[in-house]
Amino acid sequence: MVDQSISEKIELPQIRSKRRTERVLDPRMCVINHCPFLLRSTGREDQQQHYNCGAGVFQAQLPADDLHEYIAENPEPVAGYNADTNPFLLRLLMATECLRPECGDTDIEYIERVLDIDPKELKTELFS
């Protein structure tokens, strides 16, 4: 039998929706704006063309054919346009002062589900 006084004190964690804003980079803009630091290389393993950034703004190797295909579908020269379907958005790891105008940095908003933990529970042994 469960002690009623203990079960009454226990509150289940709540999941809440929280609106987040994040600064991202839209590499479509690098191609559209003909950025001089955008480098094209061939992968050793797959022999496919990849783009990367010679200025170190992003470190990903983006598949060139897929990026060009997506640009054909989404040619709008506005950074972050149609962000909900853009698979090439990259987290911005640099200060915005380090970026050039053709980098295509923008803010996107999204809703994230977060676990809301009771502050009393944070003081228990589990979180110490």
LINUR-V301514 format. One record per helix or strand. SS is the DSSP state (H for helix, E for strand). FROM is the first residue (numbers start at 1). LEN is the number of residues. If there is no record, write none. Layout:
# LINUR-V301514
ss: (SS,SS)
from: (FROM,FROM)
len: (LEN,LEN)
This chain:
# LINUR-V301514
ss: (H,E,H,E,E,E,H,H,E,H,H,E,H,H)
from: (4,14,28,38,49,62,64,83,89,96,101,105,119,125)
len: (6,13,5,5,5,2,10,3,3,3,3,12,4,3)
